[in-house]
Amino acid sequence: MRASTTAAPSTGDIAIPAQTSLESGTAIRVAQPRATNRWLLVIVFALIGGVGLGGYSLLHRAPNVIDSVAVLPLVNGTQNAELDYLADGITEGVINHLSRLARLRVMARSSVFRYRQAQQDPVQIGNQLHVRAVVVGRLSQHGDTVNVETEMVDVKRIATNPEFSGSYVGRAILYWHQGNQDAFVADWVMGRTKSGRADEAQAFAAGYRKASLKGACTAIIELLKNKSRAEYISPYEIATYYALMGDRDQAFDWLEKAYKERSARLEYIKSEDFFDSLRSDPRYLDLMRRMSLPQ
């Protein structure tokens, strides 16, 4: 479920295109102004209203309505400690706006900010706080663009259906955003196993033990290329693993192959977490233009 709003405010010679959306695996993107960081804060808060609308849509259209939520402190994944205030401000803004929704219990700031430095499982935190859902997020920066990536975890769904492969994959993405690589790999492998792709799970795990994340991605890429000789494997899938291991050139080569064969998987490109490092690259912007997608 997705709700988004776009704004392009201007102050003097500052033109700041901005877009906000709330969806598992997507991001709020704000181009950093040339003059001062305070404009970045102003624009983000102007867009938090859109996050509230997205939250209402997501919370109330789910098969089992979510009636309680905890918004955990945004993780500042940049190298700039000065952006801590921005991460905290966005967290507080989301808490305040979600608190305005009728029949939704939102945990107070004092209850969630004690988890600022926690590397705990969001499901465990949700159980400790007795809420149905947990919202987590991460602040990252690529060039002049600051990204705010958010994920909403349905705590009860995962607890009542631990065999659901999507539960593991979704939690793996959360760990990846938190920088918890071991936990990411463990859940990613389990998700692949539960979805009937045990060969990929084994290759990824073995590669990780041998040479960390780069080894895991190299192993599964080799496996997928071999499998493609006997069955269809989307170039898009291979591109995601190249992006995950930080090989931009190969990632774009395989995205180009996916584009030329009109792969249906490309419709997910804007919400693919592993492509976050590619979004500031001119090749990504060119691909968006050719696909007639907003940049």
Phi, psi and omega in degrees: 000137186221138173227134183216156176218148182236138179221151177222070181291160180218137177224110183064236180265012181264118174243118188242094175290138182215148176218138179231142177208152177241112180196146178300119176093001178254185188215159168266125183242129181227122178287128185286129182291161182278337189274299185204150183295340183297331178291328177298317180295317180300315183292318179301315181291329176295335183263351182298332176303323178295326177296320177299317178296319178297322179297320179298315181298315183291319184288326188259353177255001179291152180306318175246110188300133178274121184251000180208143185210149173238127178260107183283153180304133177300137177276127176275098182270009178271175176267006184254104182294340179293344180275002176302320182296326180291317179299315180294321181295318179295317179302311180296322180296318179295318178302313182297318182287321177292331179295342180279349181284134181293145174060025176238120178271118182247126180296140182291160179305318183297333181279328186263335185286349174287350177262016184307313183261009185285142173250023183289159173297129178304329178294319177297317179297317178300319178293321179296324182269356179059049176240159181280328183222154177231131176256126177236158181202169183215136176263126178225164182223132177231105184065236181266007183252129175259126181252139171242111183255131183235149175223140174248123182258122175278097187300314185291326181295317180293320182294324184270348181222067185293346180274352181290120186298326180298333178298316181289318180295315179298318179290327177299318179298321178299314180297324179297317178295328180280351182081014179268085189294318181298316180293323177301310182297318181301314181285327177296316178297316180296320178298319178293321179295313182294336181268011177083019180244057185298326180296322178290321178299315181294318179296317181296316181294316181296318179296324179293318179296329183278317186210043175056209187294322178297321178294321179297314181293319179299317181295316183285330175296315178300318179297313182296322178295321177293319180294331182293346178285338182245341180212163182285128172234124182293133175303332179301318182295319179293323179299323181298321181286326174296320178295320180298324181272000175088014179265087184298315184300313179293323179300315180289326177300317182282332173293325177295321176297319178296322179294316183294329178265008177056048181298131179294338182295338182297342179295344180263005190299325183285342180251007181281114184302320186290349179267005182303323182288349182265344195293335179271357181282135179304330179292327177292315180297322178294320178295318177300319180297315181291334178271000180060038177255145177297143182267000000 
